[in-house]
Amino acid sequence: MAVTEGAGGVAREAAVPAVLGGSPAFPEGLPLTRVRVPDRDELARRFDAILDSGQLTDGGTVRALEEAAAAMLDVPHVVAVSSCTSGLMLALQALGVAGRRVVMPSFTFSATAHAAHWAGGEPVFAEIAPDTLTLDPAAATAAAGPGTGALMATHVYGTPCDVEGLRAVADARGVPLLYDAAHAFGSRRGGVPVGGFGAAEVFSLSPTKVVVAAEGGLVATRDAALAERIRLGRGYGNPGDYDCLFPGLNARMSELHAALALVSLRTLPQRVAHRGALAAAFAARIAGLPGVRLPALAKGDTSTWKDLTLIVDPTAFGCDVPRLAEALRAEGIDSRRYFHPAVHTQKAYARTGEPVRLPVTEEMAERVLTVPLWSHMDEPTILRVADAVARIQEHATKL
Ligand SMILES: *Cc1c(COP(=O)(O)O)cnc(C)c1O
């Protein structure tokens, strides 16, 4: 059956999904993410200047990036590092988690837990709130028993955590709070930029994130001593005289990566605003569709919408996530199960000790499906994705 194209290329409801023989919404295919570096000319100029200078790592461009990021995040200290993972490792090492428990969500990217492991800590997984998919303060309280060295929370998909609730838990337990802010450069909690909450917040600049340096990370903190320690830690722990103060890493950022990040940062506010508008258009289009919702954003909060993730109730929707993903693939629409499997059920963590049961996390991991969204996508495209989801839902029980 032919799909009728309405104004703006929007397929009409009556059509049959491609998986049942209809024409695909995107015959040319729609990838999950598309990276675009905004200003190539400026980037080329910056690369030339760096190559001419002969200083290829940890120089003036890295410092300029740190200053620009600190100004945007409204924090006094930003330390650029080679990745979010290395930034988390160094921050956790500095917070002294070695030999202690690090309470964190399991509904996150594996690197959150890996960083705690590499810092000598023991990841202890706690439940998320089912509406926002971020760490539940009550569950964190229950998990943060004796021997806890830190709390760690992830602003999942760019949705700000319940920072007030988590701060209360950390204060009551007398432990530091660290944020995995990999998705959240540009997110705001009640108007306040994510970046200044907790002891430190760590951003990722890898290609699937919203600010891109090819590879890289940024540690933001209000604590001058912590910033200094991470600065030392990214260069082996060497204060300059090769008499290392502690076992550090090579976690430096190169000047070339910093140049990319600086160019990427310049247009971030417009990109975040555009992603928010696309997410809102998508949400409006799927409103009322049974069995599918987006993560809840508190009133007054801003998300980067690093990922546009559907939460699917298979009973109400009519089919489960793997079937939906297959039907989307037939439409030409790429999708990914972020974050499935939950970290505590991955081979790296499942084999140790008593099996951990996290019913909310396990159920949500079964229910999530991330669909394409990128910063230069246009609105007709995101509406075509929404219409494809609606078409699939209408026929879901026949899949
Ligand atoms: C991507 C990601 C990381 C790792 O970032 P890198 O810069 O690749 O080290 C950590 N945590 C979360 C939640 C992520 O999505």
The ligand as a Gaussian input file, in Angstrom:
#p B3LYP/6-31G(d) Opt

LIG

0 1
 C       29.149000       8.182000      26.966000
 C       28.981000       8.009000      28.429000
 C       30.076000       7.895000      29.291000
 C       31.472000       7.730000      28.785000
 O       31.939000       8.882000      28.141000
 P       33.387000       8.789000      27.427000
 O       33.676000      10.227000      27.121000
 O       33.187000       7.965000      26.188000
 O       34.336000       8.199000      28.386000
 C       29.849000       7.848000      30.656000
 N       28.606000       7.881000      31.162000
 C       27.518000       7.991000      30.369000
 C       26.165000       8.047000      31.004000
 C       27.670000       8.022000      28.972000
 O       26.595000       8.047000      28.182000

